[in-house]
Amino acid sequence: MTFEKLKKKWKRFNRRGALFLLFLGAFCLFSGLYAFDLWRAGREARAFEKLAAQVEAAAPVAPSVPAQPEQEPEPEPEPEPEPTPEELLAARLAAYGELREENPDFYGWISIEGTELNYPVMHTPSEPERYLRRSFDGKYSVSGTPFLDGACYEGCGNYIVYGHMMKNGTMFAALKDYTSEDFWREHPVIRFDTPERAAEYEVLAAFYSRAYYVNETGVFRYYRYTDLTDPAVFEEYLAGVRAAALYDTGVEVQYGDELLTLSTCSYHTDNGRFVVVARKFDCGEDSCENYG
């Protein structure tokens, strides 16, 4: 074999070796990033689970009785009375009050039974998206924390709450399941409490949308409808929701009803959004005190 042939083989070997090392390095890099992402997502999820446990632990618990040395049998003590729904509700609202003391930006708590959606909701009118990438304690967080639209206020008529659609199924990922009418039938109620009151909302509609450019006309910007105190604006919003709905829930709505709008990102189009709108129950129609 001539020197020239050996030289060419060596060059080919070097190129292949370089490519192998390049691919190996890229694989290690992306594997590391993926592992870090899983660790970060798990850490953020655990932080919210801790808050949820803090709220769930608010229900009164009967004190434990210490063990006694064996003596003559004593009469069985009277069983502690079960807490009433009113007591459970008061305990739950007190737990929300404690969260507000921990962080004054805390507005309320949102949850959908049977799903992972069970989170605090923040409200910072002067800095509306403050919790887009912040945890409850204000530290940086990819998942962020659900937050109320900055233009919302108590009695505005439509509480618009934003949350991320996380790939690991946390935050507002459960909302996408409302594309299925069967899922809606199984999860027709959303709970949105504050330290002042407990409230349940029945799902009115679910639909796809997106964040529109300023110059686009003839589109339904659902995120502009926070104040529904004007009857004409209320009807305009309701008409837009009805027209965009994926299916008919049959839920009747009239002016004066309080609405809840949940918004998350969607990948069906650029700047896509998925939206779920619900109407507040009258506590006379259903119990808002059942925290047992």
Backbone as numpy.savetxt, mean C-alpha at the origin, in Angstrom:
# Nx Ny Nz CAx CAy CAz Cx Cy Cz
54.72 -26.41 -36.24 53.87 -25.23 -36.24 54.76 -23.99 -36.24
54.46 -23.08 -37.12 55.29 -21.89 -37.24 55.00 -20.92 -36.11
55.89 -19.99 -35.94 55.75 -18.96 -34.91 54.51 -18.11 -35.14
54.22 -17.82 -36.43 53.05 -16.99 -36.75 51.77 -17.67 -36.33
51.68 -18.99 -36.57 50.47 -19.73 -36.18 50.30 -19.74 -34.66
51.42 -19.93 -33.95 51.35 -19.89 -32.48 50.89 -18.52 -32.00
51.35 -17.49 -32.64 51.00 -16.13 -32.27 49.50 -15.89 -32.46
48.96 -16.39 -33.60 47.52 -16.23 -33.85 46.69 -16.99 -32.83
47.12 -18.22 -32.49 46.39 -19.01 -31.50 46.39 -18.31 -30.14
47.53 -17.72 -29.82 47.63 -17.03 -28.54 46.69 -15.82 -28.49
46.59 -15.12 -29.60 45.69 -13.97 -29.66 44.24 -14.41 -29.51
43.87 -15.51 -30.20 42.50 -16.02 -30.09 42.20 -16.43 -28.65
43.17 -17.07 -28.01 43.01 -17.51 -26.63 42.81 -16.30 -25.71
43.61 -15.27 -25.95 43.50 -14.06 -25.12 42.13 -13.41 -25.28
41.64 -13.36 -26.52 40.32 -12.75 -26.77 39.23 -13.55 -26.06
39.29 -14.88 -26.21 38.28 -15.71 -25.57 38.36 -15.60 -24.04
39.60 -15.57 -23.56 39.77 -15.43 -22.10 39.24 -14.11 -21.59
39.50 -13.06 -22.37 39.02 -11.74 -21.97 37.49 -11.70 -21.96
36.88 -12.29 -23.00 35.42 -12.33 -23.06 34.85 -13.13 -21.90
35.49 -14.26 -21.60 35.03 -15.09 -20.49 35.08 -14.31 -19.17
36.22 -13.63 -18.96 36.35 -12.85 -17.73 35.34 -11.71 -17.68
35.06 -11.12 -18.84 34.07 -10.03 -18.91 32.69 -10.54 -18.53
32.29 -11.66 -19.13 30.98 -12.24 -18.82 30.91 -12.70 -17.36
32.00 -13.27 -16.87 32.04 -13.71 -15.49 31.88 -12.54 -14.54
32.58 -11.44 -14.85 32.48 -10.25 -14.01 31.07 -9.68 -14.03
30.46 -9.63 -15.24 29.10 -9.11 -15.34 28.13 -9.98 -14.56
28.30 -11.30 -14.66 27.43 -12.23 -13.94 27.54 -12.01 -12.43
28.77 -11.89 -11.95 28.98 -11.68 -10.51 28.38 -10.35 -10.07
28.54 -9.32 -10.91 28.01 -8.00 -10.58 26.49 -8.04 -10.46
25.80 -8.59 -11.49 24.34 -8.63 -11.48 23.81 -9.57 -10.40
24.54 -10.65 -10.14 24.13 -11.55 -9.06 24.20 -10.84 -7.73
25.27 -10.07 -7.56 25.42 -9.32 -6.32 24.34 -8.26 -6.15
24.04 -7.56 -7.25 22.99 -6.54 -7.20 21.63 -7.16 -6.90
21.37 -8.32 -7.51 20.10 -9.01 -7.29 19.98 -9.46 -5.83
21.07 -9.99 -5.30 21.07 -10.44 -3.90 20.87 -9.25 -2.96
21.52 -8.13 -3.29 21.36 -6.93 -2.47 19.93 -6.42 -2.53
19.33 -6.47 -3.74 17.95 -6.02 -3.90 16.99 -6.86 -3.06
17.23 -8.18 -3.05 16.39 -9.07 -2.24 16.56 -8.76 -0.75
17.80 -8.54 -0.34 18.05 -8.21 1.07 17.39 -6.90 1.44
17.52 -5.89 0.57 16.93 -4.58 0.85 15.41 -4.66 0.92
14.81 -5.39 -0.05 13.35 -5.52 -0.06 12.85 -6.24 1.20
13.58 -7.27 1.61 13.20 -7.99 2.82 13.30 -7.12 4.06
14.35 -6.32 4.13 14.53 -5.42 5.28 13.40 -4.41 5.35
13.04 -3.81 4.19 11.98 -2.82 4.18 10.63 -3.45 4.52
10.40 -4.67 4.01 9.13 -5.36 4.32 9.03 -5.66 5.81
10.14 -6.08 6.41 10.13 -6.39 7.85 9.85 -5.15 8.69
10.34 -4.00 8.24 10.09 -2.76 8.98 8.60 -2.46 9.01
7.91 -2.65 7.88 6.48 -2.40 7.84 5.71 -3.47 8.62
6.20 -4.71 8.57 5.56 -5.77 9.35 5.63 -5.45 10.85
6.71 -4.84 11.26 6.86 -4.46 12.67 5.83 -3.41 13.04
5.61 -2.44 12.16 4.60 -1.41 12.42 3.21 -2.04 12.47
2.94 -2.95 11.53 1.64 -3.62 11.51 1.42 -4.41 12.78
2.46 -5.08 13.26 2.35 -5.85 14.49 2.09 -4.94 15.68
2.69 -3.75 15.63 2.46 -2.77 16.70 0.99 -2.36 16.76
0.38 -2.20 15.59 -1.03 -1.84 15.54 -1.90 -3.02 15.96
-1.59 -4.23 15.45 -2.39 -5.40 15.76 -2.35 -5.74 17.25
-1.23 -5.40 17.89 -1.09 -5.71 19.31 -1.88 -4.76 20.20
-2.56 -3.79 19.59 -3.26 -2.78 20.37 -4.48 -3.33 21.10
-5.07 -4.45 20.63 -6.25 -5.00 21.29 -5.90 -5.43 22.71
-6.78 -5.15 23.68 -6.50 -5.52 25.08 -6.25 -7.02 25.24
-5.28 -7.39 26.05 -4.96 -8.79 26.30 -5.12 -9.06 27.79
-5.79 -10.16 28.14 -5.98 -10.49 29.55 -4.63 -10.78 30.19
-4.39 -10.23 31.40 -3.09 -10.47 32.07 -2.90 -11.93 32.40
-1.66 -12.40 32.28 -1.37 -13.80 32.59 -1.31 -13.98 34.10
-1.64 -15.19 34.58 -1.63 -15.50 36.02 -0.38 -16.32 36.32
0.49 -15.85 37.22 1.71 -16.61 37.52 1.38 -17.96 38.15
2.25 -18.93 37.89 2.03 -20.27 38.44 2.18 -20.24 39.95
1.34 -21.00 40.64 1.36 -21.08 42.10 1.85 -22.47 42.53
2.50 -22.54 43.72 2.90 -23.87 44.21 1.67 -24.73 44.51
1.86 -26.03 44.42 0.72 -26.93 44.61 0.21 -26.84 46.04
-1.05 -26.47 46.18 -1.72 -26.37 47.45 -3.13 -26.91 47.28
-3.94 -26.60 48.24 -5.32 -27.02 48.11 -5.94 -26.33 46.91
-6.73 -27.07 46.14 -7.38 -26.46 44.97 -8.19 -25.23 45.37
-8.04 -24.22 44.57 -8.80 -23.00 44.81 -9.89 -22.88 43.75
-10.89 -22.13 44.07 -11.97 -21.95 43.10 -11.43 -21.37 41.79
-12.01 -21.84 40.69 -11.62 -21.31 39.38 -11.94 -19.82 39.32
-10.96 -19.01 38.89 -11.24 -17.57 38.79 -12.25 -17.29 37.68
-12.96 -16.22 37.90 -13.92 -15.80 36.88 -13.16 -15.43 35.60
-13.60 -15.91 34.45 -12.89 -15.55 33.20 -12.98 -14.06 32.93
-11.88 -13.54 32.40 -11.86 -12.13 32.03 -12.86 -11.89 30.90
-13.64 -10.83 31.01 -14.60 -10.55 29.93 -13.90 -10.21 28.63
-14.45 -10.68 27.52 -13.89 -10.34 26.21 -14.07 -8.85 25.94
-13.06 -8.21 25.37 -13.22 -6.79 25.07 -14.35 -6.58 24.06
-15.08 -5.51 24.23 -16.18 -5.19 23.33 -15.63 -4.60 22.03
-16.41 -4.61 20.96 -15.95 -3.97 19.72 -15.56 -2.51 19.94
-16.27 -1.83 20.81 -15.94 -0.42 21.09 -14.57 -0.30 21.74
-14.26 -1.23 22.66 -12.95 -1.21 23.32 -11.82 -1.54 22.34
-12.08 -2.51 21.47 -11.08 -2.86 20.46 -10.83 -1.69 19.51
-11.92 -1.02 19.13 -11.78 0.13 18.24 -10.98 1.24 18.92
-11.30 1.51 20.18 -10.59 2.56 20.91 -9.10 2.23 21.02
-8.80 0.94 21.26 -7.40 0.53 21.36 -6.68 0.70 20.03
-7.38 0.34 18.95 -6.77 0.48 17.62 -6.51 1.95 17.28
-7.47 2.81 17.56 -7.29 4.24 17.27 -6.19 4.83 18.14
-6.08 4.34 19.37 -4.99 4.80 20.24 -3.63 4.40 19.66
-3.56 3.20 19.07 -2.30 2.75 18.45 -1.94 3.66 17.27
-2.94 4.08 16.50 -2.67 5.03 15.42 -2.16 6.35 15.98
-2.75 6.75 17.11 -2.30 7.99 17.74 -0.84 7.91 18.15
-0.42 6.73 18.63 0.98 6.54 19.01 1.90 6.65 17.79
1.43 6.12 16.65 2.24 6.24 15.43 2.38 7.71 15.02
1.32 8.48 15.21 1.40 9.90 14.87 2.36 10.63 15.82
2.42 10.18 17.07 3.38 10.77 18.00 4.81 10.43 17.57
5.01 9.22 17.05 6.33 8.83 16.56 6.72 9.65 15.33
5.74 9.89 14.46 6.00 10.66 13.25 4.75 11.48 12.93
4.80 12.80 13.10 3.64 13.65 12.86 3.12 13.60 11.42
3.91 13.06 10.49 3.47 12.95 9.09 2.49 11.80 8.89
2.35 10.94 9.89 1.42 9.82 9.79 -0.02 10.34 9.69
-0.74 9.87 8.66 -2.12 10.30 8.48 -3.11 9.19 8.83
-2.81 7.96 8.40 -3.75 6.87 8.65 -3.15 5.53 8.29
-4.01 4.54 8.25 -3.57 3.17 7.96 -4.50 2.56 6.92
-3.90 1.96 5.88 -4.71 1.37 4.81 -4.44 -0.13 4.72
-5.49 -0.89 4.47 -5.32 -2.35 4.40 -6.44 -2.97 3.58
-6.13 -4.12 2.98 -7.12 -4.94 2.28 -6.97 -6.34 2.83
-8.00 -6.82 3.47 -7.93 -8.13 4.11 -7.61 -9.23 3.10
-6.72 -10.13 3.49 -6.36 -11.24 2.62 -5.29 -10.91 1.61
-4.65 -9.73 1.74 -3.58 -9.35 0.82 -2.39 -8.83 1.65
-1.29 -8.52 0.94 -0.11 -7.96 1.60 -0.26 -6.47 1.86
-1.32 -5.86 1.35 -1.48 -4.42 1.47 -1.97 -4.09 2.89
-1.04 -3.58 3.71 -1.31 -3.31 5.11 -0.26 -2.32 5.61
-0.49 -1.01 5.37 0.58 -0.03 5.54 0.09 1.29 6.13
1.03 2.03 6.71 0.72 3.40 7.13 0.62 4.29 5.89
-0.10 5.39 6.04 -0.22 6.38 4.97 0.27 7.72 5.52
1.16 8.36 4.78 1.75 9.61 5.22 1.12 10.79 4.49
1.27 12.01 5.05 0.71 13.19 4.41 1.59 14.39 4.70
2.18 14.97 3.66 3.05 16.14 3.79 2.66 17.14 2.70
1.62 17.94 2.94 1.12 18.87 1.92 2.17 19.81 1.33
3.12 20.26 2.15 4.13 21.19 1.65 5.22 20.50 0.83
5.33 19.19 0.95 6.29 18.39 0.19 5.61 17.09 -0.19
4.68 17.14 -1.18 3.76 16.03 -1.45 4.40 14.66 -1.62
5.58 14.59 -2.27 6.18 13.30 -2.56 7.35 12.97 -1.62
7.31 13.52 -0.44 8.41 13.31 0.51 8.65 11.83 0.78
7.57 11.02 0.84 7.71 9.60 1.19 7.71 8.69 -0.04
7.95 9.27 -1.20 8.06 8.46 -2.41 9.20 7.46 -2.28
10.30 7.88 -1.66 11.45 6.99 -1.44 11.94 7.10 0.00
10.99 7.18 0.93 11.34 7.22 2.35 10.51 6.21 3.12
11.10 5.63 4.14 10.38 4.72 5.02 9.62 5.54 6.06
8.88 4.86 6.92 8.09 5.54 7.94 8.96 6.44 8.82
10.19 6.00 9.09 11.07 6.78 9.96 11.84 7.87 9.21
11.53 8.05 7.92 12.14 9.13 7.15 13.44 8.79 6.46
13.92 7.55 6.64 15.17 7.15 5.98 14.91 6.74 4.54
15.98 6.75 3.72 15.83 6.38 2.31 15.32 4.95 2.19
14.37 4.75 1.29 13.78 3.43 1.07 13.30 3.35 -0.37
13.70 2.31 -1.09 13.24 2.11 -2.46 11.73 1.91 -2.50
11.20 1.19 -1.53 9.76 0.92 -1.50 8.95 2.16 -1.17
9.56 3.11 -0.45 8.82 4.28 -0.01 7.73 3.89 0.97
6.80 4.81 1.20 5.65 4.58 2.07 4.43 5.20 1.39
3.29 4.51 1.37 2.10 5.11 0.75 1.85 6.50 1.31
1.43 7.41 0.43 1.22 8.79 0.89 -0.02 9.39 0.24
-0.63 10.29 0.99 -1.83 10.97 0.55 -1.45 12.15 -0.33
-2.23 12.38 -1.38 -1.99 13.52 -2.27 -1.90 14.80 -1.44
-0.93 15.64 -1.78 -0.71 16.86 -1.01 -1.90 17.80 -1.01
-2.75 17.73 -2.04 -3.91 18.61 -2.12 -5.10 18.11 -1.31
-5.02 16.90 -0.78 -6.12 16.35 0.01 -6.17 17.01 1.38
-7.36 17.07 1.94 -7.56 17.59 3.28 -8.79 16.89 3.86
-8.94 16.96 5.17 -10.06 16.29 5.82 -11.37 16.85 5.27
-12.17 15.95 4.67 -13.44 16.36 4.10 -13.36 16.80 2.65
-12.22 16.54 1.97 -12.06 16.97 0.57 -12.98 16.21 -0.37
-13.39 15.02 0.04 -14.31 14.23 -0.78 -13.66 13.08 -1.51
-12.34 13.16 -1.76 -11.65 12.10 -2.48 -10.22 11.99 -1.96
-9.95 10.98 -1.15 -8.60 10.76 -0.62 -7.82 9.95 -1.64
-6.86 10.60 -2.30 -6.03 9.92 -3.30 -4.73 9.49 -2.64
-4.48 8.18 -2.63 -3.30 7.63 -1.97 -2.42 6.95 -3.03
-1.14 7.27 -3.01 -0.18 6.71 -3.97 0.74 5.70 -3.27
1.09 4.64 -4.00 2.03 3.65 -3.49 2.72 2.93 -4.64
3.92 2.43 -4.39 4.68 1.75 -5.44 4.13 0.36 -5.73
4.32 -0.07 -6.96 4.03 -1.45 -7.36 5.36 -2.21 -7.30
5.64 -2.90 -6.19 6.92 -3.58 -6.01 6.85 -4.99 -6.59
7.96 -5.40 -7.21 8.01 -6.72 -7.86 7.91 -7.87 -6.87
8.25 -7.62 -5.61 8.18 -8.69 -4.61 6.79 -8.82 -4.00
5.82 -8.10 -4.55 4.44 -8.23 -4.10 4.05 -7.33 -2.95
4.97 -6.47 -2.50 4.66 -5.59 -1.38 4.10 -4.26 -1.87
3.84 -3.37 -0.92 3.25 -2.06 -1.17 1.91 -2.20 -1.91
1.72 -1.50 -3.03 0.43 -1.51 -3.71 0.35 -2.56 -4.83
1.23 -3.55 -4.80 1.22 -4.58 -5.85 -0.12 -5.32 -5.90
-0.78 -5.47 -4.76 -2.05 -6.21 -4.71 -3.14 -5.53 -5.53
-3.01 -4.23 -5.76 -4.06 -3.52 -6.50 -4.23 -4.07 -7.90
-3.13 -4.53 -8.51 -3.20 -5.02 -9.89 -4.14 -6.22 -10.01
-4.35 -6.93 -8.90 -5.25 -8.09 -8.93 -6.70 -7.69 -9.19
-6.99 -6.40 -8.99 -8.36 -5.94 -9.26 -8.67 -5.87 -10.76
-7.71 -6.25 -11.59 -8.03 -6.42 -13.01 -9.01 -7.59 -13.18
-9.01 -8.48 -12.19 -9.89 -9.64 -12.21 -11.17 -9.35 -11.45
-12.29 -9.55 -12.10 -13.58 -9.35 -11.44 -13.75 -10.34 -10.30
-13.20 -11.54 -10.44 -13.29 -12.54 -9.36 -12.56 -12.04 -8.11
-11.40 -11.43 -8.31 -10.65 -10.91 -7.17 -11.45 -9.81 -6.48
-12.08 -8.95 -7.25 -12.92 -7.91 -6.65 -14.03 -8.52 -5.80
-14.66 -9.55 -6.30 -15.75 -10.18 -5.53 -15.24 -10.75 -4.22
-13.99 -11.21 -4.21 -13.41 -11.79 -2.99 -12.84 -10.72 -2.05
-12.54 -9.54 -2.60 -11.94 -8.47 -1.80 -12.65 -7.14 -2.11
-13.93 -7.04 -1.78 -14.70 -5.85 -2.16 -14.49 -4.65 -1.25
-13.79 -4.84 -0.12 -13.70 -3.78 0.89 -12.24 -3.38 1.14
-12.03 -2.07 1.24 -10.73 -1.50 1.60 -10.92 -0.73 2.90
-10.01 -0.92 3.84 -10.10 -0.19 5.11 -9.08 0.94 5.11
-9.55 2.13 5.47 -8.66 3.29 5.58 -9.02 4.04 6.86
-8.21 3.80 7.90 -8.45 4.39 9.21 -7.53 5.57 9.45
-7.92 6.42 10.39 -7.06 7.48 10.91 -7.16 7.43 12.43
-6.33 8.18 13.15 -6.44 8.16 14.61 -7.79 8.66 15.11
-8.53 9.36 14.24 -9.82 9.91 14.65 -11.00 9.01 14.35
-10.86 8.14 13.35 -12.01 7.31 12.97 -11.57 6.10 12.17
-12.44 5.07 12.19 -12.24 3.88 11.36 -13.22 3.97 10.20
-12.80 3.52 9.03 -13.68 3.63 7.87 -13.43 2.50 6.90
-14.50 2.02 6.28 -14.42 0.99 5.25 -15.00 1.54 3.95
-14.40 1.10 2.84 -14.82 1.58 1.52 -15.07 0.37 0.62
-16.18 0.40 -0.10 -16.46 -0.68 -1.04 -15.95 -0.29 -2.42
-15.28 -1.22 -3.08 -14.66 -0.92 -4.37 -15.72 -0.60 -5.40
-15.55 0.54 -6.03 -16.46 1.04 -7.04 -15.98 0.71 -8.45
-14.67 0.88 -8.69 -14.14 0.67 -10.04 -12.63 0.44 -9.99
-12.13 -0.22 -11.03 -10.69 -0.40 -11.22 -10.41 -0.14 -12.69
-9.31 0.58 -12.98 -9.04 0.91 -14.38 -7.56 1.25 -14.60
-7.15 1.14 -15.85 -5.82 1.55 -16.28 -5.85 3.03 -16.66
-4.74 3.70 -16.43 -4.61 5.09 -16.83 -3.13 5.40 -17.01
-2.79 6.66 -17.05 -1.38 7.05 -17.09 -1.25 8.50 -16.67
-0.03 8.95 -16.45 0.24 10.35 -16.16 0.34 11.07 -17.50
-0.55 12.02 -17.73 -0.64 12.67 -19.04 0.24 13.91 -19.12
0.69 14.19 -20.36 1.45 15.41 -20.60 0.53 16.62 -20.52
1.11 17.77 -20.22 0.32 18.99 -20.03 -0.48 19.35 -21.26
0.09 19.11 -22.45 -0.58 19.54 -23.69 -1.61 18.53 -24.20
-1.79 17.42 -23.53 -2.78 16.44 -23.98 -4.18 16.88 -23.56
-5.10 16.76 -24.49 -6.47 17.18 -24.22 -7.43 15.99 -24.37
-8.62 16.17 -23.83 -9.63 15.12 -23.93 -9.28 13.87 -23.16
-8.50 14.01 -22.07 -8.08 12.85 -21.28 -8.61 13.01 -19.85
-8.66 11.90 -19.13 -9.18 11.88 -17.76 -8.02 11.85 -16.78
-7.70 13.00 -16.23 -6.63 13.10 -15.24 -7.23 12.87 -13.85
-7.37 11.62 -13.50 -8.02 11.25 -12.23 -7.33 11.87 -11.03
-6.01 12.09 -11.14 -5.21 12.58 -10.02 -5.41 14.07 -9.75
-6.21 14.73 -10.56 -6.51 16.15 -10.34 -7.77 16.34 -9.49
-8.48 15.26 -9.21 -9.79 15.37 -8.55 -9.70 15.02 -7.06
-9.05 15.89 -6.31 -9.01 15.67 -4.86 -10.20 16.35 -4.18
-10.56 17.52 -4.63 -11.65 18.28 -4.02 -12.94 18.01 -4.79
-13.84 17.25 -4.17 -15.12 16.91 -4.81 -16.30 17.57 -4.10
-16.04 18.70 -3.45 -17.11 19.38 -2.74 -18.08 20.09 -3.68
-17.65 20.33 -4.92 -18.53 20.92 -5.93 -19.30 19.80 -6.63
-20.63 19.84 -6.65 -21.42 18.77 -7.27 -21.04 18.49 -8.71
-20.75 19.54 -9.49 -20.40 19.36 -10.90 -19.08 18.62 -11.04
-18.11 18.96 -10.21 -16.81 18.29 -10.24 -16.96 16.83 -9.80
-17.80 16.61 -8.80 -18.05 15.24 -8.33 -18.60 14.38 -9.46
-19.60 14.89 -10.16 -20.22 14.14 -11.25 -19.24 13.93 -12.40
-18.39 14.93 -12.64 -17.39 14.82 -13.71 -16.40 13.70 -13.39
-15.96 13.66 -12.14 -15.02 12.61 -11.73 -15.68 11.24 -11.81
-16.88 11.14 -11.32 -17.59 9.87 -11.32 -17.81 9.38 -12.75
-18.13 10.29 -13.67 -18.33 9.91 -15.07 -17.03 9.37 -15.67
-15.91 10.01 -15.34 -14.62 9.55 -15.84 -14.26 8.17 -15.31
-14.55 7.95 -14.03 -14.27 6.65 -13.41 -15.14 5.57 -14.05
-16.43 5.83 -14.22 -17.34 4.86 -14.81 -16.90 4.50 -16.23
-16.50 5.51 -17.00 -16.11 5.27 -18.40 -14.84 4.43 -18.49
-13.92 4.60 -17.53 -12.64 3.90 -17.58 -12.69 2.51 -16.94
-13.72 2.22 -16.14 -13.79 0.99 -15.36 -13.68 -0.26 -16.22
-12.96 -1.24 -15.72 -12.78 -2.51 -16.44 -14.03 -3.37 -16.38
-14.85 -3.19 -15.36 -16.08 -3.96 -15.21 -17.04 -3.19 -14.31
-18.29 -3.58 -14.33 -19.33 -2.90 -13.56 -19.50 -3.59 -12.21
-19.26 -2.86 -11.13 -19.43 -3.43 -9.79 -20.86 -3.26 -9.27
-21.60 -2.39 -9.91 -22.97 -2.15 -9.47 -23.08 -1.27 -8.24
-21.96 -0.73 -7.75 -21.97 0.12 -6.56 -22.57 1.49 -6.91
-23.58 1.88 -6.17 -24.25 3.16 -6.41 -23.52 4.26 -5.63
-23.34 5.41 -6.29 -22.66 6.55 -5.67 -23.47 7.80 -5.93
-23.52 8.67 -4.94 -24.22 9.94 -5.11 -23.40 11.06 -4.49
-23.69 12.28 -4.92 -22.95 13.44 -4.41 -23.01 13.47 -2.88
-21.86 13.71 -2.29 -21.78 13.70 -0.83 -21.09 12.46 -0.30
-21.04 11.39 -1.12 -20.31 10.19 -0.70 -18.82 10.49 -0.65
-18.13 9.92 0.32 -16.69 10.08 0.42 -16.01 8.98 -0.40
-15.06 9.36 -1.23 -14.37 8.41 -2.09 -12.91 8.23 -1.66
-12.38 7.08 -1.99 -10.97 6.74 -1.77 -10.42 6.26 -3.10
-9.32 6.87 -3.56 -8.70 6.49 -4.83 -7.26 6.04 -4.56
-6.96 4.80 -4.93 -5.61 4.26 -4.75 -4.93 4.18 -6.11
-3.73 4.70 -6.19 -3.01 4.78 -7.46 -1.63 4.16 -7.35
-1.27 3.34 -8.34 0.06 2.74 -8.38 0.55 2.72 -9.82
1.84 2.45 -10.00 2.39 2.42 -11.35 1.96 1.14 -12.07
1.95 1.21 -13.39 1.59 0.07 -14.23 2.47 0.11 -15.46
2.78 -1.07 -16.01 3.73 -1.13 -17.13 3.06 -1.45 -18.45
1.75 -1.20 -18.54 1.06 -1.46 -19.81 1.38 -0.39 -20.85
1.92 0.76 -20.39 2.30 1.85 -21.29 3.28 2.76 -20.56
3.89 3.71 -21.28 4.79 4.66 -20.64 4.01 5.49 -19.61
4.62 5.68 -18.45 3.97 6.44 -17.36 2.61 5.87 -16.99
2.47 4.55 -17.13 1.19 3.90 -16.85 0.84 3.92 -15.38
-0.46 3.89 -15.12 -0.97 3.83 -13.75 -2.12 2.82 -13.69
-2.29 2.22 -12.51 -3.46 1.39 -12.26 -4.17 1.98 -11.06
-5.49 2.10 -11.15 -6.26 2.86 -10.17 -7.43 2.05 -9.66
-7.67 2.15 -8.36 -8.84 1.53 -7.74 -9.58 2.62 -6.96
-10.86 2.75 -7.21 -11.68 3.77 -6.55 -12.73 3.07 -5.70
-12.97 3.60 -4.50 -13.93 2.97 -3.59 -14.79 4.03 -2.91
-15.98 3.62 -2.48 -16.93 4.50 -1.81 -17.01 4.13 -0.33
-17.01 5.15 0.53 -17.07 4.89 1.97 -18.41 4.31 2.38
-18.33 3.27 3.23 -19.52 2.70 3.83 -20.08 3.66 4.87
-21.38 3.67 5.00 -21.99 4.23 6.19 -21.88 3.14 7.25
-21.39 3.47 8.43 -21.21 2.44 9.47 -22.53 1.80 9.86
-23.63 2.39 9.45 -24.90 1.75 9.69 -25.13 0.61 8.73
-24.47 0.66 7.54 -24.61 -0.40 6.55 -23.75 -1.60 6.92
-22.61 -1.34 7.51 -21.69 -2.41 7.88 -20.90 -1.97 9.09
-20.37 -2.89 9.84 -19.67 -2.53 11.07 -18.30 -1.98 10.77
-17.96 -0.84 11.36 -16.61 -0.28 11.29 -15.89 -0.47 12.62
-16.41 -1.34 13.47 -15.83 -1.52 14.79 -15.35 -2.95 15.02
-15.46 -3.79 14.02 -15.11 -5.20 14.22 -13.62 -5.42 14.05
-12.89 -5.27 15.14 -11.44 -5.48 15.11 -11.03 -6.74 15.82
-11.99 -7.62 16.10 -11.66 -8.84 16.82 -10.87 -9.81 16.00
